[in-house]
Amino acid sequence: MKSSTIYFFEDKFYIHADCKTTVGVWVLCPPIYEASKDNLEELGRSVLGALQASKDNVTHPVDFKVLSTPLLSSAQVKSWNAFAKKALCLNIEEIDDLIILIPTKNFGQKGGYRPLVDERRIFKEISPFELGEAVLASIAVCE
């Protein structure tokens, strides 16, 4: 399985790969893409690039805060709390030849983002433009 996370923050998408550590924890990993809601082709290509960069068996981090530094820098915010307070989150999974978009609901600093499984969308074959459209539609469901 490959995984990616998309945040929509202050009218811009931030997309990163998720990597599974040697102890089985999914963590944010590069690259981090920025995309506009006005360029659906670019948005879809960014998601596909992040999925391609997702991998297993990365070194388990000692300091988890360091992982989010490039994302926070790209979004020009100083803390995860400031970012997460306003950001919508969409999880993407690629399993075999399926791409699954899973909207989330933000339960705050302690609750984090939780999947809205009933709102997920599954695609077998999808172009970058169509994926961009699907991301736009799915982010609209996020809370």
N, C-alpha and C positions, 0 to 999 in steps of 0.2 A: 504494500500500500504506500502511496505517496500522499503528502498532505501539504496544504498551504492555508494561510490565513489572510483575509482581506479586511482592512479597516477603512471605513469612510469617515473622514475627519475634516471638518471645515472645507467642504466642497471638493475634496480630493481623495482619491483611493491610494492606500498604502498596502502593498502586497509583499508578503515574504514567504519563503519556504519554511516548512516545519521539518525538523530532523529528530529522529528517535535516538536517544542516547544509549550507551552500553548497558544501562540499568532499566531501559524501557520507558523513559520519560520523554514526551514530545517537547521540543524547545524551538524557539525562534532561531532561524539561521539565515545567513545571506543567500542570495541577494535580496535587497529590498527595492522594489519597483514603486515608482509614483506614476499614477495615471489619472487622466481627466475623465469625467463622466461624458464629455463631449466627443471623445475619440474611442468608440467601442472596439474597434479593431486593435488598437494599442492596449486597451484594457484586457481583452481576451488573450493577446500575446503575452502580456505580463503575467497573467495567471498561469498560462502554460509553461512559461519560463520558470516560475516559482515551483510548480509541480515537478518539473524536470530536475530541479536542484535539491528536492527533498531526498533524504537518504537515511539509512539506518547505521547504527553502531558508531555514532559520533561520541567523542569524549564527553563524559558527564561533567557539567560545569560545577565549579566551586562557588562562583558568584553569579547568581541568576540575574542580578540587576544589570550587569555588564551586557547581557544579551540584548536588552531593549534599547541600549544607548544609540545605535545607529537609526533605529526607527524613530525615537524621540527627537533626535537631531534633524532628521528629514522633515518631521512634522513641526519643527521649531517650538517644541514644548520642553519644559524643564523636568517634569516628573511623569511617571506612569499614571499616577492618579489624575493629574490634569488632562492627560490624553484620554484615558479610559472613561472619564466622566462624560465626555462628549462623543466619543467614537462609537459608531455602529460596527459590528463584527460579523463576518461571514466566513464559515469554515468550508474548505474545499477538500474533497478526497478523490483520489484516483485509484480505483480498484480494478485490476485487469483492464478492460477497455471501457469502463464506466467512469464518468465524472459526476460527482455528487456535490451539490451545493446545499449547505445546511445553515440557514439563518440562525441567529442567536438572540437571546434577550440578556440585557445587561442587568445583573443583580447587585451592582455596586462593588466597592472596593473589596469587601470580604467574600461576596458571593460569586464574583467574576461573571464571565459570559457562559450561559448555558444554552445548549442546542434546542432549537424548536423543531424537533424531529418530524412532526406532522407537516411542516412547511418545506421539507427538503424537496429538491428537484433532481432528477437523475437523467443523464444524457448518455447515449451510446456513441453517437458520432456528432460532432459539433465543430463548426468553423470558429476561428478566433472572433469574428464579428458577432456570431450567434452567442458565443460564450460571454462576450461583453454585454450583450442584451440581457442574457440570463442573470449575470451578476447584478446589473442595474435593477432588474425586477426582484431579485432575491434580497438585495440590500434594503429595498423598500419595505420588506416584511420584518426586518430586524427591529428590535425595540431597545 
